Amino acid sequence: MELNIMKESGDGLVLSLTGKLDAPGVDMIGTRFLGLINHVDKPVFLDFSEVTYVSSVGIRLLLNGWKMVSREGFRMQIMNASPEIRQVFIIAGFEEMLA
């Protein structure tokens, strides 16, 4: 799992994720991800175009991030997710995270 900053401007912070967002993937990026969005002062957009799998551990990381961003009065949205990944979020009840 890789996490990269694609764009950071007043309009938002765009992060791209690549690979599997499972337990090993969360171990690789979790601390950095939460550090990047902690006390954010703009919306956060996650580009999931290269994410191939999301487990419950990955969903938990994203939910924690979503709560952090929401507390600051902004939103976090997932964009460019494959139909399979979108379905995971819909089934989990987190479709409001989807762009």
C-alpha positions as CSV (number, residue, x, y, z in Angstrom):
1,M,0.0,0.0,0.0
2,E,1.3,3.4,-0.9
3,L,0.0,6.9,0.1
4,N,0.9,10.0,-1.9
5,I,-0.1,13.6,-1.8
6,M,-1.4,14.4,-5.3
7,K,-2.5,18.0,-4.6
8,E,-2.7,20.4,-1.7
9,S,-4.4,23.7,-2.2
10,G,-7.1,25.9,-0.5
11,D,-9.7,23.7,-2.3
12,G,-8.6,20.6,-0.7
13,L,-6.0,17.9,0.0
14,V,-6.0,15.1,-2.5
15,L,-4.3,11.9,-1.5
16,S,-3.8,8.9,-3.7
17,L,-3.8,5.3,-2.4
18,T,-2.3,2.4,-4.3
19,G,-2.7,-1.3,-3.5
20,K,-4.6,-3.3,-0.9
21,L,-6.1,-1.5,2.1
22,D,-6.0,-4.5,4.3
23,A,-4.2,-5.1,7.7
24,P,-0.6,-5.0,6.2
25,G,-1.6,-1.9,4.1
26,V,-3.0,-0.1,7.1
27,D,0.2,-0.9,9.0
28,M,2.2,0.7,6.2
29,I,0.2,3.9,5.8
30,G,-2.1,4.3,8.8
31,T,0.1,6.6,11.0
32,R,1.1,8.8,8.0
33,F,-2.5,9.0,6.8
34,L,-3.9,10.1,10.1
35,G,-1.0,12.5,10.6
36,L,-1.7,14.2,7.2
37,I,-5.4,14.8,8.0
38,N,-5.2,15.5,11.7
39,H,-6.5,19.1,12.3
40,V,-7.0,19.6,8.6
41,D,-8.2,23.0,7.4
42,K,-9.7,21.9,4.1
43,P,-11.7,19.0,2.6
44,V,-9.9,15.7,2.0
45,F,-10.3,13.7,-1.2
46,L,-9.0,10.2,-1.5
47,D,-8.2,8.9,-5.0
48,F,-9.0,5.2,-5.0
49,S,-8.4,4.6,-8.7
50,E,-5.4,2.3,-7.8
51,V,-7.0,0.6,-4.7
52,T,-7.6,-3.1,-5.4
53,Y,-9.1,-4.3,-2.1
54,V,-10.5,-2.9,1.1
55,S,-10.9,-4.9,4.3
56,S,-12.7,-4.1,7.5
57,V,-9.4,-2.9,9.0
58,G,-9.1,-0.4,6.0
59,I,-12.7,0.7,6.5
60,R,-12.0,1.4,10.2
61,L,-8.9,3.5,9.3
62,L,-11.0,5.5,6.8
63,L,-13.9,5.9,9.3
64,N,-11.4,7.2,12.0
65,G,-10.1,9.7,9.4
66,W,-13.6,10.7,8.3
67,K,-14.4,11.5,12.0
68,M,-11.2,13.5,12.4
69,V,-12.0,15.6,9.3
70,S,-15.6,16.0,10.2
71,R,-14.7,17.4,13.7
72,E,-12.8,20.2,11.9
73,G,-15.9,21.0,9.9
74,F,-14.8,19.6,6.6
75,R,-15.6,16.4,4.6
76,M,-13.6,13.5,3.4
77,Q,-14.6,11.8,0.2
78,I,-13.5,8.8,-1.8
79,M,-13.3,9.3,-5.5
80,N,-12.5,7.1,-8.5
81,A,-13.3,3.9,-6.7
82,S,-14.0,0.8,-8.7
83,P,-17.5,-0.6,-8.7
84,E,-16.4,-3.5,-6.4
85,I,-14.8,-1.1,-3.9
86,R,-17.9,1.2,-4.1
87,Q,-20.1,-1.8,-3.3
88,V,-18.0,-2.5,-0.2
89,F,-18.7,1.0,1.2
90,I,-22.4,0.8,0.3
91,I,-22.7,-2.6,2.0
92,A,-20.8,-1.2,5.1
93,G,-23.2,1.8,5.2
94,F,-20.5,4.4,4.4
95,E,-21.8,5.6,1.1
96,E,-21.7,9.2,2.2
97,M,-17.9,8.9,2.0
98,L,-18.2,8.2,-1.8
99,A,-17.9,11.1,-4.2
